[in-house]
Amino acid sequence: MFGAYPLGSIERRSEKEDFRALKALVEQHGAKLIVAGLPLNLDGSVGPAARYAQRFAARLEAALKIPVELFDERLTTFEARSRLAELAELSGRRRAVRRSRLDTLAAVVILESWLAARK
């Protein structure tokens, strides 16, 4: 059984630098596929954010020469917040969650959901 775990996060700089950082991760870990979130509207329709994600994924795929699969990311931030709150409660810490940590855990939720959908 495979699980998802974060490798870290990349601070956005420019598309060129971001792609370079992603390419290094792909090569370091021997990735054969990138799974990226598709921010659909709550009703499942494709809005401006999803269209941007689709264009970004196409550019990423062309630049890295590796398939990029988009996966519905609706409610992943909510799930990530719930998990972080539970972890904070278990550890006795109730600090504010930094956005990068939330985004990282949301990415884990997307990948876990993608893996579960392929079973």
Backbone as numpy.savetxt, mean C-alpha at the origin, in Angstrom:
# Nx Ny Nz CAx CAy CAz Cx Cy Cz
1.77 -20.86 4.17 0.93 -19.68 4.17 1.82 -18.43 4.17
1.42 -17.46 3.39 2.18 -16.23 3.29 1.50 -15.14 4.11
2.28 -14.27 4.70 1.76 -13.13 5.42 2.33 -11.86 4.82
1.77 -10.76 5.23 2.25 -9.47 4.75 2.91 -8.74 5.92
4.01 -8.11 5.65 4.66 -7.31 6.68 5.32 -6.12 5.99
5.40 -5.00 6.71 5.97 -3.80 6.09 7.49 -3.86 6.01
8.01 -3.35 4.91 9.45 -3.23 4.74 9.91 -1.82 5.12
8.97 -0.95 5.34 9.26 0.45 5.63 8.42 1.32 4.72
8.76 2.56 4.66 8.02 3.46 3.77 9.01 4.34 3.03
8.54 4.88 1.94 9.37 5.76 1.11 8.73 7.14 1.16
9.52 8.11 1.56 9.01 9.49 1.57 8.99 10.01 0.15
7.81 10.51 -0.26 7.67 11.01 -1.64 8.59 12.19 -1.87
9.29 12.16 -2.99 10.16 13.26 -3.39 9.79 13.72 -4.79
10.12 12.92 -5.76 9.73 13.15 -7.15 9.45 11.77 -7.73
8.70 11.73 -8.81 8.39 10.42 -9.38 9.66 9.66 -9.73
10.63 10.35 -10.30 11.88 9.70 -10.70 12.59 9.10 -9.49
12.71 9.87 -8.40 13.37 9.37 -7.20 12.54 8.26 -6.53
11.23 8.42 -6.55 10.35 7.40 -5.95 10.50 6.08 -6.70
10.51 6.14 -8.02 10.65 4.93 -8.82 12.02 4.28 -8.59
13.05 5.11 -8.44 14.39 4.58 -8.17 14.40 3.83 -6.83
13.77 4.40 -5.81 13.71 3.74 -4.50 12.90 2.44 -4.57
11.78 2.47 -5.29 10.97 1.27 -5.44 11.72 0.18 -6.22
12.44 0.59 -7.24 13.22 -0.37 -8.03 14.27 -1.05 -7.15
14.89 -0.29 -6.26 15.89 -0.88 -5.35 15.23 -1.93 -4.44
14.04 -1.63 -3.94 13.33 -2.60 -3.10 12.95 -3.85 -3.90
12.46 -3.65 -5.12 12.08 -4.78 -5.98 13.29 -5.68 -6.21
14.42 -5.09 -6.53 15.63 -5.87 -6.79 16.14 -6.55 -5.52
16.13 -5.83 -4.41 16.62 -6.37 -3.14 15.81 -7.59 -2.70
14.51 -7.55 -2.92 13.63 -8.62 -2.43 13.17 -9.58 -3.52
13.60 -9.37 -4.75 13.24 -10.27 -5.84 11.75 -10.28 -6.14
11.11 -9.15 -5.98 9.66 -9.06 -6.21 9.34 -9.33 -7.68
8.26 -10.02 -7.89 7.80 -10.33 -9.25 6.53 -9.56 -9.61
5.95 -8.89 -8.62 4.69 -8.18 -8.80 4.58 -7.11 -7.72
4.00 -5.98 -8.09 3.70 -4.92 -7.13 2.19 -4.84 -6.99
1.70 -4.82 -5.76 0.29 -4.63 -5.49 0.14 -3.22 -4.94
-0.71 -2.43 -5.58 -0.92 -1.04 -5.17 -2.40 -0.81 -4.91
-2.68 0.11 -4.02 -4.06 0.42 -3.68 -4.77 1.18 -4.78
-6.04 0.85 -4.97 -6.90 1.55 -5.91 -7.98 2.24 -5.09
-7.90 3.57 -4.95 -8.84 4.30 -4.09 -10.20 4.54 -4.77
-11.00 3.49 -4.83 -12.34 3.62 -5.40 -13.22 4.44 -4.47
-14.27 5.03 -5.02 -15.27 5.70 -4.19 -15.99 4.63 -3.37
-16.62 5.03 -2.28 -17.31 4.06 -1.42 -18.34 3.23 -2.17
-18.94 3.80 -3.22 -19.93 3.06 -4.00 -19.28 2.16 -5.05
-17.94 2.10 -5.08 -17.23 1.25 -6.01 -16.90 1.89 -7.35
-17.34 3.12 -7.54 -17.07 3.79 -8.81 -15.64 4.36 -8.83
-15.18 4.61 -10.04 -13.84 5.16 -10.25 -13.94 6.68 -10.30
-13.26 7.32 -9.38 -13.23 8.78 -9.34 -11.86 9.30 -9.72
-11.61 10.58 -9.50 -10.32 11.18 -9.87 -9.12 10.52 -9.20
-9.22 10.16 -7.92 -8.09 9.54 -7.22 -7.77 8.17 -7.81
-8.80 7.41 -8.14 -8.59 6.08 -8.74 -7.99 6.22 -10.15
-8.45 7.20 -10.91 -7.88 7.41 -12.24 -6.40 7.79 -12.14
-6.06 8.63 -11.16 -4.66 8.98 -10.94 -3.86 7.72 -10.59
-4.39 6.88 -9.71 -3.70 5.65 -9.32 -3.47 4.73 -10.52
-4.45 4.66 -11.41 -4.32 3.83 -12.61 -3.20 4.36 -13.51
-3.14 5.67 -13.69 -2.08 6.25 -14.53 -0.71 6.06 -13.87
-0.67 6.26 -12.56 0.58 6.08 -11.82 1.06 4.63 -11.93
0.15 3.68 -11.77 0.51 2.26 -11.85 1.06 1.91 -13.23
0.48 2.49 -14.28 0.96 2.23 -15.64 2.38 2.78 -15.81
2.65 3.97 -15.28 4.00 4.54 -15.38 4.99 3.71 -14.56
4.58 3.27 -13.38 5.43 2.46 -12.52 5.78 1.14 -13.19
4.77 0.50 -13.77 4.98 -0.77 -14.47 5.97 -0.60 -15.62
5.83 0.46 -16.38 6.73 0.73 -17.50 8.15 1.02 -17.01
8.27 1.76 -15.93 9.59 2.14 -15.43 10.32 0.97 -14.78
9.61 0.13 -14.04 10.24 -0.96 -13.30 10.25 -2.28 -14.05
9.48 -2.35 -15.15 9.41 -3.59 -15.95 8.94 -4.77 -15.10
7.93 -4.50 -14.26 7.34 -5.52 -13.40 5.85 -5.24 -13.35
5.01 -6.28 -13.35 3.56 -6.03 -13.32 3.13 -5.30 -12.04
2.18 -4.39 -12.20 1.58 -3.69 -11.07 0.10 -4.00 -11.09
-0.38 -4.60 -10.02 -1.80 -4.93 -9.92 -2.46 -4.01 -8.91
-3.53 -3.36 -9.33 -4.27 -2.48 -8.43 -5.33 -3.28 -7.69
-5.51 -2.96 -6.41 -6.48 -3.68 -5.59 -7.27 -2.66 -4.77
-8.55 -2.88 -4.70 -9.47 -1.99 -3.99 -8.98 -1.71 -2.57
-8.77 -0.45 -2.27 -8.26 -0.08 -0.94 -9.32 0.56 -0.05
-10.58 0.48 -0.46 -11.62 1.08 0.38 -11.56 0.52 1.79
-11.65 1.40 2.75 -11.71 1.08 4.18 -10.41 0.53 4.76
-9.32 0.53 4.00 -8.06 0.04 4.56 -7.52 0.96 5.64
-7.69 2.26 5.49 -7.21 3.19 6.52 -8.00 2.99 7.80
-9.30 2.75 7.68 -10.14 2.47 8.85 -9.64 1.20 9.55
-9.37 0.15 8.79 -8.86 -1.11 9.35 -7.50 -0.87 10.01
-6.63 -0.11 9.37 -5.31 0.18 9.93 -5.44 0.95 11.23
-6.33 1.94 11.28 -6.54 2.70 12.52 -7.01 1.78 13.64
-7.91 0.87 13.32 -8.42 -0.07 14.33 -7.29 -0.95 14.87
-6.44 -1.44 13.97 -5.33 -2.29 14.40 -4.34 -1.53 15.26
-4.03 -0.29 14.86 -3.09 0.52 15.64 -3.65 0.85 17.01
-4.94 1.13 17.08 -5.58 1.42 18.36 -5.51 0.20 19.27
-5.74 -0.97 18.69 -5.68 -2.21 19.47 -4.26 -2.46 19.98
-3.26 -2.23 19.11 -1.87 -2.39 19.53 -1.50 -1.41 20.64
-1.95 -0.17 20.50 -1.67 0.85 21.51 -2.30 0.45 22.85
-3.51 -0.07 22.78 -4.20 -0.49 24.01 -3.47 -1.66 24.65
-3.03 -2.62 23.85 -2.33 -3.78 24.38 -0.99 -3.40 25.00
-0.34 -2.41 24.43 0.97 -2.01 24.94 0.87 -0.94 26.02
-0.34 -0.46 26.28 -0.52 0.57 27.30 -0.16 1.96 26.82
0.04 2.11 25.55 0.39 3.43 24.99 -0.78 3.97 24.22
-1.08 5.20 24.42 -2.19 5.85 23.70 -1.69 7.14 23.06
-0.66 7.00 22.23 -0.12 8.17 21.53 -0.84 8.36 20.21
-0.74 9.56 19.71 -1.28 9.83 18.37 -0.47 9.05 17.35
-1.13 8.54 16.36 -0.49 7.74 15.34 0.02 8.66 14.23
1.29 8.50 13.88 1.84 9.28 12.79 1.30 8.76 11.47
1.12 9.66 10.52 0.53 9.32 9.22 1.33 8.23 8.50
2.65 8.28 8.57 3.45 7.27 7.87 3.20 5.87 8.41
3.01 5.76 9.72 2.73 4.47 10.32 1.36 3.96 9.88
0.41 4.87 9.83 -0.94 4.51 9.38 -0.91 4.07 7.92
-0.22 4.80 7.07 -0.11 4.44 5.65 0.58 3.09 5.48
1.62 2.85 6.27 2.35 1.58 6.19 1.43 0.41 6.56
0.68 0.56 7.63 -0.23 -0.51 8.04 -1.38 -0.66 7.04
-1.84 0.43 6.46 -2.88 0.34 5.43 -2.36 -0.45 4.23
-1.09 -0.27 3.88 -0.49 -1.03 2.78 -0.46 -2.52 3.12
-0.18 -2.84 4.37 -0.20 -4.24 4.82 -1.61 -4.81 4.67
-2.61 -4.03 5.05 -4.00 -4.47 4.94 -4.36 -4.73 3.47
-3.93 -3.85 2.59 -4.20 -4.04 1.15 -3.58 -5.35 0.68
-2.32 -5.59 1.04 -1.65 -6.81 0.60 -2.29 -8.06 1.21
-2.63 -8.01 2.47 -3.32 -9.15 3.11 -4.64 -9.45 2.40
-5.38 -8.40 2.08 -6.65 -8.58 1.39 -6.44 -9.16 0.00
-5.41 -8.69 -0.69 -5.09 -9.19 -2.02 -4.73 -10.68 -1.95
-3.90 -11.05 -0.97 -3.52 -12.45 -0.80 -4.74 -13.32 -0.47
-5.60 -12.84 0.40 -6.80 -13.59 0.78 -7.74 -13.80 -0.41
-7.80 -12.81 -1.28 -8.69 -12.90 -2.46 -8.18 -13.94 -3.46
-6.91 -14.32 -3.38 -6.33 -15.27 -4.31 -6.35 -16.71 -3.81
-6.83 -16.93 -2.60 -6.88 -18.30 -2.03 -7.87 -19.15 -2.77
